């Protein structure tokens, strides 16, 4: 899809939905000696998520993982709609849409692997990181030039906010 055509979708986005592993993280897991699974998230993604929330966008996380440290980090950014342990992500997406009255055509979803496939087929702007699997890249309207955990979330949020005139506003400068 041409750059101009995917940018047309950006004008209508009101909601961001993200997977965690492979999107907000690089997909790797470190396992401590006591069995705790540790992940790394990019601070620039965190800033973009917080900015999106402050600009009135809906932000939702749907992940198959169950790590409470992930929930804690995301809540610290102000995200309240967090679905962990989601094995059929379409169920959580439907629930989220019903609770908040969200239309699928106004949603950007970023996923990276096969469990994201069914959800990505339902939203207005399916996106993925550069290192997503082939099947996900094939159905994505936009493939970020950034890899998972390396700023791909910032990439898509920044693009949407810029197109809508909501990036680098006076409001943003208040918590820089």
Rosetta silent file (secondary structure, phi, psi, omega in degrees, C-alpha in Angstrom):
SEQUENCE: XXXXXXXXXXXXXXXXXXXXXXXXXXXXXXXXXXXXXXXXXXXXXXXXXXXXXXXXXXXXXXXXXXXXXXXXXXXXXXXXXXXXXXXXXXXXXXXXXXXXXXXXXXXXXXXXXXXXXXXXXXXXXXXXXXXXXXXXXXXXXXXXXXXXXXXXXXXXXXXXXXXXXXXXXXXXXXXX
SCORE:     score description
SCORE:     0.000 S_00000001
   1 L     0.000  140.215 -178.994    0.000    0.000    0.000 S_00000001
   2 L   -70.847  156.884 -179.171    1.335    3.440   -0.814 S_00000001
   3 H   -60.000  -40.723 -178.737    2.372    5.813    1.950 S_00000001
   4 H   -61.032  -41.786 -176.157   -0.338    8.284    0.989 S_00000001
   5 H   -70.180  -39.700  178.782   -3.111    5.710    1.265 S_00000001
   6 H   -69.406  -31.524  179.722   -2.161    4.382    4.719 S_00000001
   7 H   -66.898  -25.012  175.818   -1.801    7.976    5.960 S_00000001
   8 H   -61.936  -35.546  179.277   -5.442    8.569    5.025 S_00000001
   9 H   -66.172  -32.149 -174.843   -6.402    6.047    7.743 S_00000001
  10 H   -59.456  -30.990 -178.082   -4.412    7.970   10.371 S_00000001
  11 L   -63.864  -24.642 -172.164   -6.898   10.850   10.329 S_00000001
  12 L  -105.290    2.783 -177.569   -9.676    8.623   11.656 S_00000001
  13 L   -76.589  129.755  174.487   -7.866    6.767   14.443 S_00000001
  14 L  -119.844  -13.379 -170.651   -9.298    7.281   17.936 S_00000001
  15 E  -139.548  134.467  174.988   -8.034    4.084   19.526 S_00000001
  16 E  -112.495  132.017  174.519   -4.717    2.261   19.779 S_00000001
  17 E  -127.562  130.714 -176.684   -4.583   -1.434   20.668 S_00000001
  18 E  -129.567  144.351  165.168   -1.239   -3.172   21.146 S_00000001
  19 L   -77.935  167.655  178.767    0.112   -6.627   21.761 S_00000001
  20 L  -101.631  -70.934 -174.287    2.985   -6.786   24.275 S_00000001
  21 L   -68.153  121.210 -178.590    5.566   -9.450   23.385 S_00000001
  22 L    92.918   -7.802  177.204    7.183   -8.615   20.062 S_00000001
  23 L  -120.892  -67.469  175.251    5.565   -5.154   19.910 S_00000001
  24 L   -77.092  -18.321  174.332    6.134   -3.331   23.195 S_00000001
  25 L  -123.317  171.170  178.277    9.061   -5.700   23.813 S_00000001
  26 L   -82.206    2.237  177.548   11.570   -7.273   21.442 S_00000001
  27 L    92.420  -11.071  179.240    9.947  -10.647   22.080 S_00000001
  28 L   -86.613  152.937  179.186   12.787  -12.044   24.149 S_00000001
  29 L  -129.041  128.237  172.491   12.248  -13.203   27.712 S_00000001
  30 E   -97.072  135.284 -178.606   14.913  -13.411   30.383 S_00000001
  31 E  -112.785  120.358 -179.374   14.184  -15.958   33.056 S_00000001
  32 L   -74.881  169.684 -178.871   15.551  -15.287   36.536 S_00000001
  33 L   -63.098  -23.767  177.296   16.795  -18.057   38.826 S_00000001
  34 L   -93.605    9.943  175.090   13.458  -18.022   40.664 S_00000001
  35 L    90.311    0.815  178.895   11.539  -18.454   37.393 S_00000001
  36 L   -71.815  134.226  179.146   10.376  -14.865   36.936 S_00000001
  37 E   -94.647  120.755 -176.043   10.105  -13.877   33.268 S_00000001
  38 E  -107.189  142.501  179.020   11.573  -10.437   32.618 S_00000001
  39 L  -129.293  159.785  177.828   10.930   -8.201   29.608 S_00000001
  40 L  -118.940  133.522  176.528   12.365   -4.906   28.403 S_00000001
  41 L  -118.807  150.811 -178.214   10.250   -2.020   27.084 S_00000001
  42 L   -84.808  130.857 -178.625   11.421    1.101   25.258 S_00000001
  43 H   -65.184  -28.139  178.741   10.963    4.406   27.112 S_00000001
  44 H   -68.963  -33.350  173.059   10.115    6.215   23.869 S_00000001
  45 H   -64.235  -42.033  178.753    7.158    3.888   23.414 S_00000001
  46 H   -59.962  -44.266  178.458    6.112    4.746   26.973 S_00000001
  47 H   -60.837  -43.844 -179.315    6.247    8.467   26.269 S_00000001
  48 H   -64.584  -41.106  178.171    4.138    8.041   23.136 S_00000001
  49 H   -61.461  -45.448  179.745    1.540    5.938   24.973 S_00000001
  50 H   -64.268  -40.354  177.968    1.256    8.545   27.720 S_00000001
  51 H   -63.436  -43.043  178.276    0.994   11.339   25.143 S_00000001
  52 H   -59.368  -45.543  178.165   -1.781    9.494   23.281 S_00000001
  53 H   -61.379  -45.433 -179.497   -3.736    9.115   26.516 S_00000001
  54 H   -64.759  -24.057  178.473   -3.215   12.780   27.408 S_00000001
  55 L   -91.253    6.706  173.691   -4.481   13.774   23.969 S_00000001
  56 L    92.644    8.079  178.146   -7.732   11.859   24.526 S_00000001
  57 L   -80.102  151.190  171.299   -7.022    8.669   22.591 S_00000001
  58 E   -82.233  139.067  175.925   -8.171    5.274   23.850 S_00000001
  59 E  -132.653  129.266 -178.578   -5.307    2.866   24.533 S_00000001
  60 E  -134.239  144.225  176.593   -5.790   -0.836   25.138 S_00000001
  61 E  -117.557  129.964  175.355   -3.353   -3.708   25.606 S_00000001
  62 E  -129.248  115.646 -175.340   -4.275   -7.287   24.685 S_00000001
  63 L  -137.185  145.980  173.780   -1.622   -9.908   25.374 S_00000001
  64 L   -75.112  -21.590  179.621   -1.425  -13.646   25.755 S_00000001
  65 L   -71.831  161.436 -175.543    1.213  -13.155   28.445 S_00000001
  66 L  -124.061   15.136 -174.060    0.287  -12.936   32.124 S_00000001
  67 L   -68.151  118.928 -178.866    3.227  -11.006   33.626 S_00000001
  68 H   -70.764  -22.802  173.882    2.008   -8.678   36.373 S_00000001
  69 H   -63.705  -35.946  176.041    5.167   -6.578   35.997 S_00000001
  70 H   -64.020  -46.199  178.729    3.923   -5.701   32.516 S_00000001
  71 H   -59.114  -43.997 -179.282    0.558   -4.662   33.957 S_00000001
  72 H   -61.102  -45.306  178.429    2.299   -2.527   36.574 S_00000001
  73 H   -60.833  -45.675 -177.267    4.436   -0.730   33.966 S_00000001
  74 H   -69.174  -39.382  175.842    1.434   -0.031   31.727 S_00000001
  75 H   -63.257  -36.497  177.224   -0.748    1.170   34.607 S_00000001
  76 H   -61.936  -24.795  176.317    2.100    3.488   35.585 S_00000001
  77 L   -85.137   -9.657 -179.639    1.738    5.092   32.149 S_00000001
  78 L   103.347    2.750  179.905   -1.990    5.591   32.769 S_00000001
  79 L   -79.325  126.745 -179.046   -3.315    2.675   30.723 S_00000001
  80 L  -109.679  -22.347 -178.684   -6.320    1.090   32.422 S_00000001
  81 E   -94.653   89.708 -175.831   -7.609   -1.243   29.697 S_00000001
  82 E  -126.902  118.048  178.174   -5.158   -4.124   29.963 S_00000001
  83 E  -111.512  107.754  176.489   -6.111   -7.678   29.029 S_00000001
  84 L  -105.802  155.425 -178.744   -3.432  -10.218   29.988 S_00000001
  85 L    72.180   24.785 -178.075   -3.709  -13.970   29.490 S_00000001
  86 L   -83.826  110.243 -179.203   -5.816  -13.403   26.366 S_00000001
  87 L   -95.246  -26.682  173.682   -5.766  -16.570   24.298 S_00000001
  88 L  -120.390   88.760 -170.397   -8.596  -15.584   21.934 S_00000001
  89 H   -62.886  -23.683  178.707   -7.865  -11.886   21.477 S_00000001
  90 H   -63.888  -31.711  178.849  -11.020  -11.233   19.467 S_00000001
  91 H   -64.886  -45.819  179.236  -13.083  -11.827   22.618 S_00000001
  92 H   -67.505  -37.165  177.936  -11.240   -9.125   24.549 S_00000001
  93 H   -63.261  -45.585  178.055  -11.389   -6.767   21.571 S_00000001
  94 H   -60.028  -43.796  179.129  -15.174   -7.232   21.276 S_00000001
  95 H   -61.532  -45.985 -179.953  -15.589   -6.643   25.005 S_00000001
  96 H   -60.958  -45.892  178.239  -13.443   -3.499   24.850 S_00000001
  97 H   -59.306  -44.919 -178.721  -15.398   -2.154   21.858 S_00000001
  98 H   -65.610  -42.806 -179.872  -18.733   -2.795   23.605 S_00000001
  99 H   -62.140  -42.202 -172.587  -17.668   -1.188   26.900 S_00000001
 100 H  -103.629   -0.218  179.850  -16.345    1.967   25.234 S_00000001
 101 L    63.429   41.605 -175.988  -18.588    2.189   22.148 S_00000001
 102 L   -94.352  139.814  176.226  -15.615    1.998   19.776 S_00000001
 103 L   -96.350  135.938 -176.442  -15.962    1.398   16.046 S_00000001
 104 H   -56.673  -34.430 -177.150  -13.472   -0.999   14.466 S_00000001
 105 H   -68.652  -13.748  179.155  -12.692    1.388   11.596 S_00000001
 106 H   -99.509   13.408 -173.802  -11.256    3.899   14.088 S_00000001
 107 E  -111.920  132.814  169.061   -8.810    1.401   15.604 S_00000001
 108 E  -103.079  122.783  175.962   -5.105    0.920   14.963 S_00000001
 109 E  -117.545  132.874  175.785   -3.927   -2.501   16.166 S_00000001
 110 E  -118.322  120.571  177.179   -0.268   -3.469   16.195 S_00000001
 111 L  -135.440  171.837 -174.881    0.662   -7.121   16.454 S_00000001
 112 L  -133.550  -12.041 -172.519    3.589   -9.253   15.387 S_00000001
 113 L  -142.512  174.120 -172.631    2.651  -12.936   15.359 S_00000001
 114 H   -50.678  -40.334  178.583   -0.072  -15.436   14.451 S_00000001
 115 H   -59.984  -18.834  178.438   -2.213  -14.929   17.616 S_00000001
 116 H   -85.365  -15.705 -174.156   -2.728  -11.320   16.433 S_00000001
 117 H   -53.126  -53.653 -177.878   -3.964  -12.339   12.977 S_00000001
 118 H   -61.006  -37.764 -179.934   -7.717  -12.653   13.743 S_00000001
 119 H   -67.935  -41.982 -177.345   -7.787   -9.327   15.621 S_00000001
 120 H   -64.524  -27.103  178.210   -5.889   -7.514   12.890 S_00000001
 121 L   -72.755  -12.778 -174.884   -8.475   -8.636   10.332 S_00000001
 122 L  -100.430  -11.421 -171.770  -11.173   -6.788   12.331 S_00000001
 123 L  -105.184  165.049 -178.573   -9.684   -3.288   12.705 S_00000001
 124 L   -70.362  -34.535 -177.347   -9.404   -0.257   10.454 S_00000001
 125 E  -136.416   87.733  175.804   -5.603   -0.002   10.504 S_00000001
 126 E   -77.204  130.748 -178.182   -3.647   -3.213   11.122 S_00000001
 127 E  -133.002  163.563  176.529    0.060   -2.495   11.695 S_00000001
 128 E  -152.289  160.074  173.569    3.143   -4.431   12.674 S_00000001
 129 L   -71.964  164.257 -179.934    6.787   -3.971   13.611 S_00000001
 130 L   -56.834  -33.950 -175.463    9.498   -4.525   11.003 S_00000001
 131 L   -97.587   22.296  175.897   10.368   -7.930   12.468 S_00000001
 132 L   -67.196  161.529  177.502    6.825   -9.347   12.500 S_00000001
 133 L   -69.794  157.796 -174.952    6.207  -12.757   10.955 S_00000001
 134 H   -52.381  -46.011 -176.140    5.448  -12.957    7.232 S_00000001
 135 H   -62.749  -34.959  179.298    1.725  -13.670    7.635 S_00000001
 136 H   -74.500  -40.472  176.798    1.235  -10.575    9.795 S_00000001
 137 H   -59.759  -37.896 -177.955    3.217   -8.363    7.419 S_00000001
 138 H   -64.213  -30.660 -178.910    1.001   -9.556    4.561 S_00000001
 139 H  -100.935    0.495 -179.081   -2.207   -8.308    6.233 S_00000001
 140 L   -83.523  133.188  174.675   -0.724   -5.113    7.680 S_00000001
 141 L   -73.684  -31.145  177.944   -1.659   -1.824    6.080 S_00000001
 142 E  -135.525  131.384  173.341    1.507   -0.335    7.603 S_00000001
 143 E  -111.002  116.891 -179.710    4.787   -2.043    8.524 S_00000001
 144 L   -62.959  151.563  173.376    6.898    0.116   10.824 S_00000001
 145 L   -80.246   -5.248  179.276   10.545    0.668    9.997 S_00000001
 146 L  -101.768  147.855  176.556   11.198   -0.082   13.701 S_00000001
 147 L   -83.142  164.936  175.035   11.416   -3.529   15.266 S_00000001
 148 L   -58.657  135.934 -179.711    9.373   -4.697   18.236 S_00000001
 149 L    76.523    1.727 -177.481   10.647   -3.210   21.480 S_00000001
 150 L  -122.578   26.332  174.882   12.709   -0.674   19.557 S_00000001
 151 L   104.595   12.419  179.350   10.204    2.146   19.100 S_00000001
 152 H   -67.204  -33.026  178.256    7.571    0.740   16.709 S_00000001
 153 H   -67.328  -44.662  176.452    4.785    1.823   19.071 S_00000001
 154 H   -57.938  -42.989 -179.297    6.204    5.353   19.177 S_00000001
 155 H   -54.493  -52.629 -175.415    6.396    5.293   15.364 S_00000001
 156 H   -72.888  -38.727  179.304    2.677    4.624   14.827 S_00000001
 157 H   -65.390  -45.448 -179.648    1.420    6.829   17.656 S_00000001
 158 H   -59.995  -41.906  179.277    3.586    9.747   16.562 S_00000001
 159 H   -61.616  -45.692 -179.852    2.364    9.439   12.973 S_00000001
 160 H   -62.266  -48.277 -177.363   -1.306    9.456   14.030 S_00000001
 161 H   -65.327  -36.680  177.641   -0.857   12.396   16.398 S_00000001
 162 H   -64.699  -46.204 -179.943    1.096   14.409   13.814 S_00000001
 163 H   -61.267  -34.687 -178.487   -1.553   13.902   11.127 S_00000001
 164 L   -91.505    5.689  177.763   -4.237   14.961   13.615 S_00000001
 165 L    69.437   29.481 -176.284   -2.252   17.993   14.843 S_00000001
 166 L  -118.401   15.692  178.956   -1.867   16.558   18.356 S_00000001
 167 L  -106.970  136.902  178.249    1.899   15.995   18.519 S_00000001
 168 L    60.659   42.679  176.183    4.235   18.491   20.213 S_00000001
 169 L   -84.947  169.465  177.300    1.425   20.706   21.439 S_00000001
 170 H   -57.608  -34.783 -179.481    1.826   23.131   24.328 S_00000001
 171 H   -60.532  -43.457 -179.179    0.085   20.524   26.484 S_00000001
 172 H   -60.376  -38.752 -176.095    2.802   17.941   25.776 S_00000001
 173 H   -64.078  -18.974 -178.348    5.558   20.323   26.860 S_00000001
 174 L   -67.594  -25.076 -179.588    4.063   20.467   30.375 S_00000001
 175 L  -124.265   29.591  177.143    5.339   17.013   31.290 S_00000001
 176 L   -74.592    0.000    0.000    8.491   16.759   29.226 S_00000001
